[in-house]
């Protein structure tokens, strides 16, 4: 609170060599996240993982690369059925069909689960 009183609702502090913008108060936060969403949508880097991931991957990327990876990931997950039915439900349905087929080829009538 002392820094806010001295410098206002928006100010910069340096954490080591890195400048960090500090937003105080709901108006400053709303203006940054709503009115200037594109400028404040980036993510900071994590020094320990930077050499390994080199800004690849949905979690560690930024900017246009992040947008492209996110779009690709969402499209791929939709192709695999995300948002429609759970994978578990699909597996259970396929397993029931398999059990029914096995019972038909062995000549055993009945619903799945009976006599098991």
Phi and psi restraints in degrees (range 20) as a CNS / XPLOR table:
assign (resid 1 and name C) (resid 2 and name N)
       (resid 2 and name CA) (resid 2 and name C) 1.0 -66.1 20.0 2
assign (resid 2 and name N) (resid 2 and name CA)
       (resid 2 and name C) (resid 3 and name N) 1.0 -39.6 20.0 2
assign (resid 2 and name C) (resid 3 and name N)
       (resid 3 and name CA) (resid 3 and name C) 1.0 -66.7 20.0 2
assign (resid 3 and name N) (resid 3 and name CA)
       (resid 3 and name C) (resid 4 and name N) 1.0 -38.1 20.0 2
assign (resid 3 and name C) (resid 4 and name N)
       (resid 4 and name CA) (resid 4 and name C) 1.0 -64.2 20.0 2
assign (resid 4 and name N) (resid 4 and name CA)
       (resid 4 and name C) (resid 5 and name N) 1.0 -43.7 20.0 2
assign (resid 4 and name C) (resid 5 and name N)
       (resid 5 and name CA) (resid 5 and name C) 1.0 -62.5 20.0 2
assign (resid 5 and name N) (resid 5 and name CA)
       (resid 5 and name C) (resid 6 and name N) 1.0 -35.7 20.0 2
assign (resid 5 and name C) (resid 6 and name N)
       (resid 6 and name CA) (resid 6 and name C) 1.0 -81.2 20.0 2
assign (resid 6 and name N) (resid 6 and name CA)
       (resid 6 and name C) (resid 7 and name N) 1.0 -41.5 20.0 2
assign (resid 6 and name C) (resid 7 and name N)
       (resid 7 and name CA) (resid 7 and name C) 1.0 -109.8 20.0 2
assign (resid 7 and name N) (resid 7 and name CA)
       (resid 7 and name C) (resid 8 and name N) 1.0 -10.9 20.0 2
assign (resid 7 and name C) (resid 8 and name N)
       (resid 8 and name CA) (resid 8 and name C) 1.0 100.1 20.0 2
assign (resid 8 and name N) (resid 8 and name CA)
       (resid 8 and name C) (resid 9 and name N) 1.0 -166.8 20.0 2
assign (resid 8 and name C) (resid 9 and name N)
       (resid 9 and name CA) (resid 9 and name C) 1.0 -78.6 20.0 2
assign (resid 9 and name N) (resid 9 and name CA)
       (resid 9 and name C) (resid 10 and name N) 1.0 -20.6 20.0 2
assign (resid 9 and name C) (resid 10 and name N)
       (resid 10 and name CA) (resid 10 and name C) 1.0 -130.3 20.0 2
assign (resid 10 and name N) (resid 10 and name CA)
       (resid 10 and name C) (resid 11 and name N) 1.0 122.2 20.0 2
assign (resid 10 and name C) (resid 11 and name N)
       (resid 11 and name CA) (resid 11 and name C) 1.0 -154.0 20.0 2
assign (resid 11 and name N) (resid 11 and name CA)
       (resid 11 and name C) (resid 12 and name N) 1.0 167.4 20.0 2
assign (resid 11 and name C) (resid 12 and name N)
       (resid 12 and name CA) (resid 12 and name C) 1.0 -116.0 20.0 2
assign (resid 12 and name N) (resid 12 and name CA)
       (resid 12 and name C) (resid 13 and name N) 1.0 136.2 20.0 2
assign (resid 12 and name C) (resid 13 and name N)
       (resid 13 and name CA) (resid 13 and name C) 1.0 -122.3 20.0 2
assign (resid 13 and name N) (resid 13 and name CA)
       (resid 13 and name C) (resid 14 and name N) 1.0 157.1 20.0 2
assign (resid 13 and name C) (resid 14 and name N)
       (resid 14 and name CA) (resid 14 and name C) 1.0 -107.5 20.0 2
assign (resid 14 and name N) (resid 14 and name CA)
       (resid 14 and name C) (resid 15 and name N) 1.0 122.6 20.0 2
assign (resid 14 and name C) (resid 15 and name N)
       (resid 15 and name CA) (resid 15 and name C) 1.0 -102.7 20.0 2
assign (resid 15 and name N) (resid 15 and name CA)
       (resid 15 and name C) (resid 16 and name N) 1.0 96.9 20.0 2
assign (resid 15 and name C) (resid 16 and name N)
       (resid 16 and name CA) (resid 16 and name C) 1.0 66.1 20.0 2
assign (resid 16 and name N) (resid 16 and name CA)
       (resid 16 and name C) (resid 17 and name N) 1.0 -133.4 20.0 2
assign (resid 16 and name C) (resid 17 and name N)
       (resid 17 and name CA) (resid 17 and name C) 1.0 -83.1 20.0 2
assign (resid 17 and name N) (resid 17 and name CA)
       (resid 17 and name C) (resid 18 and name N) 1.0 -3.6 20.0 2
assign (resid 17 and name C) (resid 18 and name N)
       (resid 18 and name CA) (resid 18 and name C) 1.0 -98.5 20.0 2
assign (resid 18 and name N) (resid 18 and name CA)
       (resid 18 and name C) (resid 19 and name N) 1.0 124.6 20.0 2
assign (resid 18 and name C) (resid 19 and name N)
       (resid 19 and name CA) (resid 19 and name C) 1.0 -78.2 20.0 2
assign (resid 19 and name N) (resid 19 and name CA)
       (resid 19 and name C) (resid 20 and name N) 1.0 138.3 20.0 2
assign (resid 19 and name C) (resid 20 and name N)
       (resid 20 and name CA) (resid 20 and name C) 1.0 -127.8 20.0 2
assign (resid 20 and name N) (resid 20 and name CA)
       (resid 20 and name C) (resid 21 and name N) 1.0 126.8 20.0 2
assign (resid 20 and name C) (resid 21 and name N)
       (resid 21 and name CA) (resid 21 and name C) 1.0 -84.6 20.0 2
assign (resid 21 and name N) (resid 21 and name CA)
       (resid 21 and name C) (resid 22 and name N) 1.0 129.3 20.0 2
assign (resid 21 and name C) (resid 22 and name N)
       (resid 22 and name CA) (resid 22 and name C) 1.0 -106.7 20.0 2
assign (resid 22 and name N) (resid 22 and name CA)
       (resid 22 and name C) (resid 23 and name N) 1.0 128.8 20.0 2
assign (resid 22 and name C) (resid 23 and name N)
       (resid 23 and name CA) (resid 23 and name C) 1.0 -113.2 20.0 2
assign (resid 23 and name N) (resid 23 and name CA)
       (resid 23 and name C) (resid 24 and name N) 1.0 128.3 20.0 2
assign (resid 23 and name C) (resid 24 and name N)
       (resid 24 and name CA) (resid 24 and name C) 1.0 -122.4 20.0 2
assign (resid 24 and name N) (resid 24 and name CA)
       (resid 24 and name C) (resid 25 and name N) 1.0 135.3 20.0 2
assign (resid 24 and name C) (resid 25 and name N)
       (resid 25 and name CA) (resid 25 and name C) 1.0 92.0 20.0 2
assign (resid 25 and name N) (resid 25 and name CA)
       (resid 25 and name C) (resid 26 and name N) 1.0 149.0 20.0 2
assign (resid 25 and name C) (resid 26 and name N)
       (resid 26 and name CA) (resid 26 and name C) 1.0 -66.1 20.0 2
assign (resid 26 and name N) (resid 26 and name CA)
       (resid 26 and name C) (resid 27 and name N) 1.0 -34.9 20.0 2
assign (resid 26 and name C) (resid 27 and name N)
       (resid 27 and name CA) (resid 27 and name C) 1.0 -66.1 20.0 2
assign (resid 27 and name N) (resid 27 and name CA)
       (resid 27 and name C) (resid 28 and name N) 1.0 -44.5 20.0 2
assign (resid 27 and name C) (resid 28 and name N)
       (resid 28 and name CA) (resid 28 and name C) 1.0 -65.4 20.0 2
assign (resid 28 and name N) (resid 28 and name CA)
       (resid 28 and name C) (resid 29 and name N) 1.0 -40.7 20.0 2
assign (resid 28 and name C) (resid 29 and name N)
       (resid 29 and name CA) (resid 29 and name C) 1.0 -66.9 20.0 2
assign (resid 29 and name N) (resid 29 and name CA)
       (resid 29 and name C) (resid 30 and name N) 1.0 -44.6 20.0 2
assign (resid 29 and name C) (resid 30 and name N)
       (resid 30 and name CA) (resid 30 and name C) 1.0 -61.4 20.0 2
assign (resid 30 and name N) (resid 30 and name CA)
       (resid 30 and name C) (resid 31 and name N) 1.0 -44.5 20.0 2
assign (resid 30 and name C) (resid 31 and name N)
       (resid 31 and name CA) (resid 31 and name C) 1.0 -61.7 20.0 2
assign (resid 31 and name N) (resid 31 and name CA)
       (resid 31 and name C) (resid 32 and name N) 1.0 -42.2 20.0 2
assign (resid 31 and name C) (resid 32 and name N)
       (resid 32 and name CA) (resid 32 and name C) 1.0 -67.7 20.0 2
assign (resid 32 and name N) (resid 32 and name CA)
       (resid 32 and name C) (resid 33 and name N) 1.0 -48.2 20.0 2
assign (resid 32 and name C) (resid 33 and name N)
       (resid 33 and name CA) (resid 33 and name C) 1.0 -81.8 20.0 2
assign (resid 33 and name N) (resid 33 and name CA)
       (resid 33 and name C) (resid 34 and name N) 1.0 -23.1 20.0 2
assign (resid 33 and name C) (resid 34 and name N)
       (resid 34 and name CA) (resid 34 and name C) 1.0 -103.9 20.0 2
assign (resid 34 and name N) (resid 34 and name CA)
       (resid 34 and name C) (resid 35 and name N) 1.0 -56.1 20.0 2
assign (resid 34 and name C) (resid 35 and name N)
       (resid 35 and name CA) (resid 35 and name C) 1.0 -73.6 20.0 2
assign (resid 35 and name N) (resid 35 and name CA)
       (resid 35 and name C) (resid 36 and name N) 1.0 -30.8 20.0 2
assign (resid 35 and name C) (resid 36 and name N)
       (resid 36 and name CA) (resid 36 and name C) 1.0 -124.8 20.0 2
assign (resid 36 and name N) (resid 36 and name CA)
       (resid 36 and name C) (resid 37 and name N) 1.0 43.9 20.0 2
assign (resid 36 and name C) (resid 37 and name N)
       (resid 37 and name CA) (resid 37 and name C) 1.0 -57.8 20.0 2
assign (resid 37 and name N) (resid 37 and name CA)
       (resid 37 and name C) (resid 38 and name N) 1.0 -41.1 20.0 2
assign (resid 37 and name C) (resid 38 and name N)
       (resid 38 and name CA) (resid 38 and name C) 1.0 -62.8 20.0 2
assign (resid 38 and name N) (resid 38 and name CA)
       (resid 38 and name C) (resid 39 and name N) 1.0 -42.2 20.0 2
assign (resid 38 and name C) (resid 39 and name N)
       (resid 39 and name CA) (resid 39 and name C) 1.0 -69.0 20.0 2
assign (resid 39 and name N) (resid 39 and name CA)
       (resid 39 and name C) (resid 40 and name N) 1.0 -29.8 20.0 2
assign (resid 39 and name C) (resid 40 and name N)
       (resid 40 and name CA) (resid 40 and name C) 1.0 -103.4 20.0 2
assign (resid 40 and name N) (resid 40 and name CA)
       (resid 40 and name C) (resid 41 and name N) 1.0 12.6 20.0 2
assign (resid 40 and name C) (resid 41 and name N)
       (resid 41 and name CA) (resid 41 and name C) 1.0 -88.3 20.0 2
assign (resid 41 and name N) (resid 41 and name CA)
       (resid 41 and name C) (resid 42 and name N) 1.0 -6.5 20.0 2
assign (resid 41 and name C) (resid 42 and name N)
       (resid 42 and name CA) (resid 42 and name C) 1.0 -71.2 20.0 2
assign (resid 42 and name N) (resid 42 and name CA)
       (resid 42 and name C) (resid 43 and name N) 1.0 168.0 20.0 2
assign (resid 42 and name C) (resid 43 and name N)
       (resid 43 and name CA) (resid 43 and name C) 1.0 -120.6 20.0 2
assign (resid 43 and name N) (resid 43 and name CA)
       (resid 43 and name C) (resid 44 and name N) 1.0 149.6 20.0 2
assign (resid 43 and name C) (resid 44 and name N)
       (resid 44 and name CA) (resid 44 and name C) 1.0 -75.3 20.0 2
assign (resid 44 and name N) (resid 44 and name CA)
       (resid 44 and name C) (resid 45 and name N) 1.0 160.8 20.0 2
assign (resid 44 and name C) (resid 45 and name N)
       (resid 45 and name CA) (resid 45 and name C) 1.0 -94.8 20.0 2
assign (resid 45 and name N) (resid 45 and name CA)
       (resid 45 and name C) (resid 46 and name N) 1.0 154.6 20.0 2
assign (resid 45 and name C) (resid 46 and name N)
       (resid 46 and name CA) (resid 46 and name C) 1.0 -110.8 20.0 2
assign (resid 46 and name N) (resid 46 and name CA)
       (resid 46 and name C) (resid 47 and name N) 1.0 113.8 20.0 2
assign (resid 46 and name C) (resid 47 and name N)
       (resid 47 and name CA) (resid 47 and name C) 1.0 -55.1 20.0 2
assign (resid 47 and name N) (resid 47 and name CA)
       (resid 47 and name C) (resid 48 and name N) 1.0 -35.5 20.0 2
assign (resid 47 and name C) (resid 48 and name N)
       (resid 48 and name CA) (resid 48 and name C) 1.0 -68.1 20.0 2
assign (resid 48 and name N) (resid 48 and name CA)
       (resid 48 and name C) (resid 49 and name N) 1.0 -38.2 20.0 2
assign (resid 48 and name C) (resid 49 and name N)
       (resid 49 and name CA) (resid 49 and name C) 1.0 -95.4 20.0 2
assign (resid 49 and name N) (resid 49 and name CA)
       (resid 49 and name C) (resid 50 and name N) 1.0 -11.7 20.0 2
assign (resid 49 and name C) (resid 50 and name N)
       (resid 50 and name CA) (resid 50 and name C) 1.0 -55.0 20.0 2
assign (resid 50 and name N) (resid 50 and name CA)
       (resid 50 and name C) (resid 51 and name N) 1.0 -48.1 20.0 2
assign (resid 50 and name C) (resid 51 and name N)
       (resid 51 and name CA) (resid 51 and name C) 1.0 -64.5 20.0 2
assign (resid 51 and name N) (resid 51 and name CA)
       (resid 51 and name C) (resid 52 and name N) 1.0 -28.2 20.0 2
assign (resid 51 and name C) (resid 52 and name N)
       (resid 52 and name CA) (resid 52 and name C) 1.0 -79.3 20.0 2
assign (resid 52 and name N) (resid 52 and name CA)
       (resid 52 and name C) (resid 53 and name N) 1.0 -51.9 20.0 2
assign (resid 52 and name C) (resid 53 and name N)
       (resid 53 and name CA) (resid 53 and name C) 1.0 -90.5 20.0 2
assign (resid 53 and name N) (resid 53 and name CA)
       (resid 53 and name C) (resid 54 and name N) 1.0 -23.3 20.0 2
assign (resid 53 and name C) (resid 54 and name N)
       (resid 54 and name CA) (resid 54 and name C) 1.0 46.7 20.0 2
assign (resid 54 and name N) (resid 54 and name CA)
       (resid 54 and name C) (resid 55 and name N) 1.0 46.6 20.0 2
assign (resid 54 and name C) (resid 55 and name N)
       (resid 55 and name CA) (resid 55 and name C) 1.0 65.3 20.0 2
assign (resid 55 and name N) (resid 55 and name CA)
       (resid 55 and name C) (resid 56 and name N) 1.0 19.1 20.0 2
assign (resid 55 and name C) (resid 56 and name N)
       (resid 56 and name CA) (resid 56 and name C) 1.0 -96.2 20.0 2
assign (resid 56 and name N) (resid 56 and name CA)
       (resid 56 and name C) (resid 57 and name N) 1.0 156.9 20.0 2
assign (resid 56 and name C) (resid 57 and name N)
       (resid 57 and name CA) (resid 57 and name C) 1.0 95.8 20.0 2
assign (resid 57 and name N) (resid 57 and name CA)
       (resid 57 and name C) (resid 58 and name N) 1.0 152.8 20.0 2
assign (resid 57 and name C) (resid 58 and name N)
       (resid 58 and name CA) (resid 58 and name C) 1.0 -66.4 20.0 2
assign (resid 58 and name N) (resid 58 and name CA)
       (resid 58 and name C) (resid 59 and name N) 1.0 -34.9 20.0 2
assign (resid 58 and name C) (resid 59 and name N)
       (resid 59 and name CA) (resid 59 and name C) 1.0 -76.2 20.0 2
assign (resid 59 and name N) (resid 59 and name CA)
       (resid 59 and name C) (resid 60 and name N) 1.0 -38.8 20.0 2
assign (resid 59 and name C) (resid 60 and name N)
       (resid 60 and name CA) (resid 60 and name C) 1.0 -103.0 20.0 2
assign (resid 60 and name N) (resid 60 and name CA)
       (resid 60 and name C) (resid 61 and name N) 1.0 1.9 20.0 2
assign (resid 60 and name C) (resid 61 and name N)
       (resid 61 and name CA) (resid 61 and name C) 1.0 -90.8 20.0 2
assign (resid 61 and name N) (resid 61 and name CA)
       (resid 61 and name C) (resid 62 and name N) 1.0 172.5 20.0 2
assign (resid 61 and name C) (resid 62 and name N)
       (resid 62 and name CA) (resid 62 and name C) 1.0 -144.2 20.0 2
assign (resid 62 and name N) (resid 62 and name CA)
       (resid 62 and name C) (resid 63 and name N) 1.0 161.9 20.0 2
assign (resid 62 and name C) (resid 63 and name N)
       (resid 63 and name CA) (resid 63 and name C) 1.0 58.5 20.0 2
assign (resid 63 and name N) (resid 63 and name CA)
       (resid 63 and name C) (resid 64 and name N) 1.0 -136.6 20.0 2
assign (resid 63 and name C) (resid 64 and name N)
       (resid 64 and name CA) (resid 64 and name C) 1.0 -63.6 20.0 2
assign (resid 64 and name N) (resid 64 and name CA)
       (resid 64 and name C) (resid 65 and name N) 1.0 -37.6 20.0 2
assign (resid 64 and name C) (resid 65 and name N)
       (resid 65 and name CA) (resid 65 and name C) 1.0 -61.7 20.0 2
assign (resid 65 and name N) (resid 65 and name CA)
       (resid 65 and name C) (resid 66 and name N) 1.0 -43.3 20.0 2
assign (resid 65 and name C) (resid 66 and name N)
       (resid 66 and name CA) (resid 66 and name C) 1.0 -61.5 20.0 2
assign (resid 66 and name N) (resid 66 and name CA)
       (resid 66 and name C) (resid 67 and name N) 1.0 -43.9 20.0 2
assign (resid 66 and name C) (resid 67 and name N)
       (resid 67 and name CA) (resid 67 and name C) 1.0 -61.1 20.0 2
assign (resid 67 and name N) (resid 67 and name CA)
       (resid 67 and name C) (resid 68 and name N) 1.0 -44.7 20.0 2
assign (resid 67 and name C) (resid 68 and name N)
       (resid 68 and name CA) (resid 68 and name C) 1.0 -64.9 20.0 2
assign (resid 68 and name N) (resid 68 and name CA)
       (resid 68 and name C) (resid 69 and name N) 1.0 -43.9 20.0 2
assign (resid 68 and name C) (resid 69 and name N)
       (resid 69 and name CA) (resid 69 and name C) 1.0 -65.3 20.0 2
assign (resid 69 and name N) (resid 69 and name CA)
       (resid 69 and name C) (resid 70 and name N) 1.0 -39.3 20.0 2
assign (resid 69 and name C) (resid 70 and name N)
       (resid 70 and name CA) (resid 70 and name C) 1.0 -64.6 20.0 2
assign (resid 70 and name N) (resid 70 and name CA)
       (resid 70 and name C) (resid 71 and name N) 1.0 -45.9 20.0 2
assign (resid 70 and name C) (resid 71 and name N)
       (resid 71 and name CA) (resid 71 and name C) 1.0 -58.5 20.0 2
assign (resid 71 and name N) (resid 71 and name CA)
       (resid 71 and name C) (resid 72 and name N) 1.0 -47.4 20.0 2
assign (resid 71 and name C) (resid 72 and name N)
       (resid 72 and name CA) (resid 72 and name C) 1.0 -60.9 20.0 2
assign (resid 72 and name N) (resid 72 and name CA)
       (resid 72 and name C) (resid 73 and name N) 1.0 -45.6 20.0 2
assign (resid 72 and name C) (resid 73 and name N)
       (resid 73 and name CA) (resid 73 and name C) 1.0 -62.1 20.0 2
assign (resid 73 and name N) (resid 73 and name CA)
       (resid 73 and name C) (resid 74 and name N) 1.0 -45.1 20.0 2
assign (resid 73 and name C) (resid 74 and name N)
       (resid 74 and name CA) (resid 74 and name C) 1.0 -64.6 20.0 2
assign (resid 74 and name N) (resid 74 and name CA)
       (resid 74 and name C) (resid 75 and name N) 1.0 -42.4 20.0 2
assign (resid 74 and name C) (resid 75 and name N)
       (resid 75 and name CA) (resid 75 and name C) 1.0 -63.4 20.0 2
assign (resid 75 and name N) (resid 75 and name CA)
       (resid 75 and name C) (resid 76 and name N) 1.0 -42.0 20.0 2
assign (resid 75 and name C) (resid 76 and name N)
       (resid 76 and name CA) (resid 76 and name C) 1.0 -65.1 20.0 2
assign (resid 76 and name N) (resid 76 and name CA)
       (resid 76 and name C) (resid 77 and name N) 1.0 -43.3 20.0 2
assign (resid 76 and name C) (resid 77 and name N)
       (resid 77 and name CA) (resid 77 and name C) 1.0 -65.8 20.0 2
assign (resid 77 and name N) (resid 77 and name CA)
       (resid 77 and name C) (resid 78 and name N) 1.0 -36.6 20.0 2
assign (resid 77 and name C) (resid 78 and name N)
       (resid 78 and name CA) (resid 78 and name C) 1.0 -64.2 20.0 2
assign (resid 78 and name N) (resid 78 and name CA)
       (resid 78 and name C) (resid 79 and name N) 1.0 -39.9 20.0 2
assign (resid 78 and name C) (resid 79 and name N)
       (resid 79 and name CA) (resid 79 and name C) 1.0 -60.9 20.0 2
assign (resid 79 and name N) (resid 79 and name CA)
       (resid 79 and name C) (resid 80 and name N) 1.0 -31.9 20.0 2
assign (resid 79 and name C) (resid 80 and name N)
       (resid 80 and name CA) (resid 80 and name C) 1.0 -86.5 20.0 2
assign (resid 80 and name N) (resid 80 and name CA)
       (resid 80 and name C) (resid 81 and name N) 1.0 3.9 20.0 2
assign (resid 80 and name C) (resid 81 and name N)
       (resid 81 and name CA) (resid 81 and name C) 1.0 99.0 20.0 2
assign (resid 81 and name N) (resid 81 and name CA)
       (resid 81 and name C) (resid 82 and name N) 1.0 8.0 20.0 2
assign (resid 81 and name C) (resid 82 and name N)
       (resid 82 and name CA) (resid 82 and name C) 1.0 -62.8 20.0 2
assign (resid 82 and name N) (resid 82 and name CA)
       (resid 82 and name C) (resid 83 and name N) 1.0 133.7 20.0 2
assign (resid 82 and name C) (resid 83 and name N)
       (resid 83 and name CA) (resid 83 and name C) 1.0 91.4 20.0 2
assign (resid 83 and name N) (resid 83 and name CA)
       (resid 83 and name C) (resid 84 and name N) 1.0 -7.0 20.0 2
assign (resid 83 and name C) (resid 84 and name N)
       (resid 84 and name CA) (resid 84 and name C) 1.0 -104.8 20.0 2
assign (resid 84 and name N) (resid 84 and name CA)
       (resid 84 and name C) (resid 85 and name N) 1.0 -73.1 20.0 2
assign (resid 84 and name C) (resid 85 and name N)
       (resid 85 and name CA) (resid 85 and name C) 1.0 -134.2 20.0 2
assign (resid 85 and name N) (resid 85 and name CA)
       (resid 85 and name C) (resid 86 and name N) 1.0 149.9 20.0 2
assign (resid 85 and name C) (resid 86 and name N)
       (resid 86 and name CA) (resid 86 and name C) 1.0 -70.0 20.0 2
assign (resid 86 and name N) (resid 86 and name CA)
       (resid 86 and name C) (resid 87 and name N) 1.0 152.3 20.0 2
assign (resid 86 and name C) (resid 87 and name N)
       (resid 87 and name CA) (resid 87 and name C) 1.0 -60.5 20.0 2
assign (resid 87 and name N) (resid 87 and name CA)
       (resid 87 and name C) (resid 88 and name N) 1.0 -37.7 20.0 2
assign (resid 87 and name C) (resid 88 and name N)
       (resid 88 and name CA) (resid 88 and name C) 1.0 -59.9 20.0 2
assign (resid 88 and name N) (resid 88 and name CA)
       (resid 88 and name C) (resid 89 and name N) 1.0 -43.7 20.0 2
assign (resid 88 and name C) (resid 89 and name N)
       (resid 89 and name CA) (resid 89 and name C) 1.0 -62.0 20.0 2
assign (resid 89 and name N) (resid 89 and name CA)
       (resid 89 and name C) (resid 90 and name N) 1.0 -41.0 20.0 2
assign (resid 89 and name C) (resid 90 and name N)
       (resid 90 and name CA) (resid 90 and name C) 1.0 -65.6 20.0 2
assign (resid 90 and name N) (resid 90 and name CA)
       (resid 90 and name C) (resid 91 and name N) 1.0 -40.4 20.0 2
assign (resid 90 and name C) (resid 91 and name N)
       (resid 91 and name CA) (resid 91 and name C) 1.0 -64.0 20.0 2
assign (resid 91 and name N) (resid 91 and name CA)
       (resid 91 and name C) (resid 92 and name N) 1.0 -44.0 20.0 2
assign (resid 91 and name C) (resid 92 and name N)
       (resid 92 and name CA) (resid 92 and name C) 1.0 -62.3 20.0 2
assign (resid 92 and name N) (resid 92 and name CA)
       (resid 92 and name C) (resid 93 and name N) 1.0 -41.1 20.0 2
assign (resid 92 and name C) (resid 93 and name N)
       (resid 93 and name CA) (resid 93 and name C) 1.0 -63.5 20.0 2
assign (resid 93 and name N) (resid 93 and name CA)
       (resid 93 and name C) (resid 94 and name N) 1.0 -44.1 20.0 2
assign (resid 93 and name C) (resid 94 and name N)
       (resid 94 and name CA) (resid 94 and name C) 1.0 -64.9 20.0 2
assign (resid 94 and name N) (resid 94 and name CA)
       (resid 94 and name C) (resid 95 and name N) 1.0 -38.7 20.0 2
assign (resid 94 and name C) (resid 95 and name N)
       (resid 95 and name CA) (resid 95 and name C) 1.0 -64.6 20.0 2
assign (resid 95 and name N) (resid 95 and name CA)
       (resid 95 and name C) (resid 96 and name N) 1.0 -40.6 20.0 2
assign (resid 95 and name C) (resid 96 and name N)
       (resid 96 and name CA) (resid 96 and name C) 1.0 -63.7 20.0 2
assign (resid 96 and name N) (resid 96 and name CA)
       (resid 96 and name C) (resid 97 and name N) 1.0 -41.7 20.0 2
assign (resid 96 and name C) (resid 97 and name N)
       (resid 97 and name CA) (resid 97 and name C) 1.0 -62.4 20.0 2
assign (resid 97 and name N) (resid 97 and name CA)
       (resid 97 and name C) (resid 98 and name N) 1.0 -41.0 20.0 2
assign (resid 97 and name C) (resid 98 and name N)
       (resid 98 and name CA) (resid 98 and name C) 1.0 -63.3 20.0 2
assign (resid 98 and name N) (resid 98 and name CA)
       (resid 98 and name C) (resid 99 and name N) 1.0 -43.8 20.0 2
assign (resid 98 and name C) (resid 99 and name N)
       (resid 99 and name CA) (resid 99 and name C) 1.0 -62.7 20.0 2
assign (resid 99 and name N) (resid 99 and name CA)
       (resid 99 and name C) (resid 100 and name N) 1.0 -42.7 20.0 2
assign (resid 99 and name C) (resid 100 and name N)
       (resid 100 and name CA) (resid 100 and name C) 1.0 -62.4 20.0 2
assign (resid 100 and name N) (resid 100 and name CA)
       (resid 100 and name C) (resid 101 and name N) 1.0 -42.0 20.0 2
assign (resid 100 and name C) (resid 101 and name N)
       (resid 101 and name CA) (resid 101 and name C) 1.0 -63.5 20.0 2
assign (resid 101 and name N) (resid 101 and name CA)
       (resid 101 and name C) (resid 102 and name N) 1.0 -41.7 20.0 2
assign (resid 101 and name C) (resid 102 and name N)
       (resid 102 and name CA) (resid 102 and name C) 1.0 -62.9 20.0 2
assign (resid 102 and name N) (resid 102 and name CA)
       (resid 102 and name C) (resid 103 and name N) 1.0 -40.5 20.0 2
assign (resid 102 and name C) (resid 103 and name N)
       (resid 103 and name CA) (resid 103 and name C) 1.0 -65.8 20.0 2
assign (resid 103 and name N) (resid 103 and name CA)
       (resid 103 and name C) (resid 104 and name N) 1.0 -39.9 20.0 2
assign (resid 103 and name C) (resid 104 and name N)
       (resid 104 and name CA) (resid 104 and name C) 1.0 -63.4 20.0 2
assign (resid 104 and name N) (resid 104 and name CA)
       (resid 104 and name C) (resid 105 and name N) 1.0 -44.8 20.0 2
assign (resid 104 and name C) (resid 105 and name N)
       (resid 105 and name CA) (resid 105 and name C) 1.0 -69.7 20.0 2
assign (resid 105 and name N) (resid 105 and name CA)
       (resid 105 and name C) (resid 106 and name N) 1.0 -23.4 20.0 2
assign (resid 105 and name C) (resid 106 and name N)
       (resid 106 and name CA) (resid 106 and name C) 1.0 -93.2 20.0 2
assign (resid 106 and name N) (resid 106 and name CA)
       (resid 106 and name C) (resid 107 and name N) 1.0 -2.2 20.0 2
assign (resid 106 and name C) (resid 107 and name N)
       (resid 107 and name CA) (resid 107 and name C) 1.0 72.9 20.0 2
assign (resid 107 and name N) (resid 107 and name CA)
       (resid 107 and name C) (resid 108 and name N) 1.0 28.3 20.0 2
assign (resid 107 and name C) (resid 108 and name N)
       (resid 108 and name CA) (resid 108 and name C) 1.0 -108.4 20.0 2
assign (resid 108 and name N) (resid 108 and name CA)
       (resid 108 and name C) (resid 109 and name N) 1.0 108.5 20.0 2
assign (resid 108 and name C) (resid 109 and name N)
       (resid 109 and name CA) (resid 109 and name C) 1.0 -73.3 20.0 2
assign (resid 109 and name N) (resid 109 and name CA)
       (resid 109 and name C) (resid 110 and name N) 1.0 164.3 20.0 2
assign (resid 109 and name C) (resid 110 and name N)
       (resid 110 and name CA) (resid 110 and name C) 1.0 128.3 20.0 2
assign (resid 110 and name N) (resid 110 and name CA)
       (resid 110 and name C) (resid 111 and name N) 1.0 165.8 20.0 2
assign (resid 110 and name C) (resid 111 and name N)
       (resid 111 and name CA) (resid 111 and name C) 1.0 -85.7 20.0 2
assign (resid 111 and name N) (resid 111 and name CA)
       (resid 111 and name C) (resid 112 and name N) 1.0 155.7 20.0 2
assign (resid 111 and name C) (resid 112 and name N)
       (resid 112 and name CA) (resid 112 and name C) 1.0 -57.9 20.0 2
assign (resid 112 and name N) (resid 112 and name CA)
       (resid 112 and name C) (resid 113 and name N) 1.0 136.1 20.0 2
assign (resid 112 and name C) (resid 113 and name N)
       (resid 113 and name CA) (resid 113 and name C) 1.0 99.8 20.0 2
assign (resid 113 and name N) (resid 113 and name CA)
       (resid 113 and name C) (resid 114 and name N) 1.0 -20.3 20.0 2
assign (resid 113 and name C) (resid 114 and name N)
       (resid 114 and name CA) (resid 114 and name C) 1.0 -78.9 20.0 2
assign (resid 114 and name N) (resid 114 and name CA)
       (resid 114 and name C) (resid 115 and name N) 1.0 130.1 20.0 2
assign (resid 114 and name C) (resid 115 and name N)
       (resid 115 and name CA) (resid 115 and name C) 1.0 75.5 20.0 2
assign (resid 115 and name N) (resid 115 and name CA)
       (resid 115 and name C) (resid 116 and name N) 1.0 8.4 20.0 2
